[in-house]
Amino acid sequence: QLQLVESGGGLVQPGGSLRLSCAASGFRLDFYYIGWFRQAPGKEREGVSCISSADGSTNTADSVKGRFTISRDNAKNTVYLQMNSLKPEDTAVYYCNAEGIYWGQGTQVTVSS
């Protein structure tokens, strides 16, 4: 069974950091194009960052560029999203996605003082 499981979300103060994990089972993440997305209440889901299966190249949305970093650990079959200098507007449910097909259940990130 192909499955993605996100973890690492939580409540953090503005300026703080979190690292989200996206662990895969049933398939190898490094064979797939992996993206992190987020959806805030009342807003559409938006892409945050992605990593290519071919060469590991990454792309990051302008809104989080310089603060968020995507990476992949093939040995752990896990993709990470390191989030630094968090802002209240980063509050959302964060999802990982494989090749536009498989979605995880999401993890809540709340940035608030």
N, C-alpha and C positions, 0 to 999 in steps of 0.2 A: 504494500500500500504506500502510495506516494504521499508524503506529509511534510509540511513546513510548520515549525513551531517557533514563535517569537517569545523572547523573554527580556528582562532587564528594565522594563518600564517602571515608573514610580512617580513620586512627588519630589520635586527638587526646587530649590530657591533660584530666582533669577541669577544668572552668572555661573550656576553650577554645571555639573557634567553628568552624563549617563552614557553607558554603553549598552546598546541593544544587540541581541544575538538572534540569529535566524538559523536554526538547526534543521537539517533535512534528514529524512529517513526514506528509504526505498529508492533513492536515486542519488547521483553524485552532483553536488552543487556546481562543481567546476566545469561541468558539461553544459551548464545553462547560463543564460543571461539573467542576472539577479538584480532586482530593483527593490528599493525601499520607497514606500509611499506613506502618506499620512492623510488623515481626514479629521478635520476639526468639526465641532457641532455646527450644523447648519451650512456647512461648506462642502464643496465637491472634493473628492479624493484627488490628491496631487502627488506628482513624482518628486522625490527628494534626492535620491542618488541611485546610481546603478553601476554595475561592474560587468565587464564583458567576459564571456567564457573563453574567447579566442586568445586574448593577450593580456587580460586583467586590466585593461584600460578602464577608466572611470569617468563618470559625468556627475555633476552636482548642480542642483538648482541654485540660481543666483541668490535666493533668499537665505540660503544656509551655507553658501560658499565661504570657505575660510573658517567655518565653525564645525561643520560635520565632515567626517571622513568615513568612507566605506572601505572595507577590507575583507579578505577571505582567507580562511585557514583550511586548506584542503585536507589536512590530516584529521581535523575535527569535523569536516564536512559542514562548516558553519561560516556564515557571512555576518559581519559585524557592522554596526553603525555607531561610531564614536561621536558623541554630541557634546560640544563644549560651548561655553558662553551662552547657555540657554536663556531664551527670552519667553515671556508669557505667551507670545504669539506662536511659539513652538508647541503649545499644548494641543494634543491630538491623539488619536489612536494611530499607531504606526504598524504598518503591515509590510511583510516581505512577499515578493512575488517571483516566481520562476518562469521565465520565457513568456510572460503574459498569460499564463495558463493556470498555474497553481498558486493559491493564496494561503497564507497562514491565518490564524484566528485574530491576530492583532495584539498589541500590548499598549496600555494606556500610559502616556507621558503627560504629566501635569506640572507646569512651571508656575509657581506661585509663592509669594511670601506670606 
